[in-house]
Amino acid sequence: MILALYRLATSFGAPLIAHYLRKRMKRGKEDPARFHERLGKPELPRPEGHLIWLHGASVGESLSMLPVINEILSRANAPSVLVTTGTVTSARLMRERLPEGAIHQYVPVDRLPYVTQFLEHWHPDVAFWFESELWPNLVTETHHKGIPMVLVNARMSPPSFKKWQKWPGFARNLLGCFDLVLAQTDSDVERYVALGAKQVERIGNLKFSVPPLPCDEGTLVEIRTRTGLRPMWVAASTHDGEEKIAWDVHCTVKQSHRDLLTIIVPRHPERGEEIATMLRENGASVAIRSNSEPVTPETDIYLADTLGELGLFFRLSTIVFMGKSLVAAGGQNPIEPARLGAAILVGPHTWNFEEIIRSMLEAGGLEVVANTEQLAAAVAKDLENPSRAQSRAQAALKYAEAESAVLERFIDRISPLLDAAEDNAHARA
């Protein structure tokens, strides 16, 4: 019933959808040069032979896909790989990092005409959906065309689980389209089973298999030279409200560390000017990286409103606070700073990574702070006692490295599906 209503809404709501997409394009959230892909119109011809399709929502899922793509392409009689994502930033990342043999397209907007045209053109032999972005029309139409589907690195946060429980029939129908669900944690397994998924297994989190974030060494040396021996900390992947918290922390810690430098890396770089204005109105001296503004001895805040440079700033400072966790939004991925030897601090709202946070906390690899005051106290202690921060960083790195075998387990599990896809392609030929 709900699926039928959804299809009706996406059919008759075409003018509203078009208006919404035009607004997104004006805000820079759609790619004008490739917008036809969002309407299901392909940019490229379908490669010959068997085709493996991997879909992820945005940058985080894209990074998780890269090691999997490399493993698939290293197989004998390697298939072609189609990668779809929905954001401009993830498309840029894919353009830079996809290996030869893999192509990127934007995922179509979830209207039946767009979905149908997309599937009829590409007709993949097997589809892997990463994490939790489930578009009803695309999921059900892929299933109806007989394309095997696997939900990969599946997670289900407590808030999302409660929402899905309100529509049990819809959840069961949608999840029933997947032949296999490979979940991150035991809690995720329980929630997917409760919602009606057919075959659910715990495989671990593929984010552990992602190589350390890259960094331009020349830029790192340049910034280190510019900042000298100044004490510093990073507030990474911050969300609205956390930049003001970072400034309050800076003001507190600066009382004991007069030349403190705070680096803020907002999750959404397009908020840079807005954040800078707020900080300056509160008395901060701000250097904006996207404007190439230099860090001077007077700079309080280095606002890193650029894309793809987290690896740079995780290397620049040992002390890293991961955002989206002091506001009730679920937290950001702590594995990335852990892989680069950071001493991690997080707020209390981390349900998106609940098992990882719990395990890393038990291993001594991070510290949880409840509020602005506790964050300021933790940053000050780490600056005053570097061995304290180093101990936490080493524990986090050890934990991350111990979990990195997840990729091997995953490839072993999906190999029969890849073999079957190859056989089906040969039979079709």
Secondary structure, DSSP 8 states (H G I E B T S, - for coil): -HHHHHHHHHHHTHHHHHHHHHHHHHTT-S-GGGHHHHTT--SS---SS-EEEEE-SSHHHHHHHHHHHHHHHTSTT--EEEEEESSHHHHHHHHHH--TTEEEEE---S-HHHHHHHHHHH--SEEEEETT---HHHHHHHHHTT--EEEEEE---HHHHHHHHTSHHHHHHHHTT-SEEEESSHHHHHHHHHTT-SSEEE---GGGGS------HHHHHHHHHHHTT--EEEEEEE-TTHHHHHHHHHHHHTTT-TT-EEEEEESSGGGHHHHHHHHHHTT--EEEGGGT----TT--EEE---SS-HHHHHHH-SEEEESSTTTTS----SHHHHHTT-EEEE-S--GGGHHHHHHHHHTT-EEE--SHHHHHHHHHHHHH-HHHHHHHHHHHHHHHHHTTTHHHHHHHHHHHHHHHHHHHHHHH-
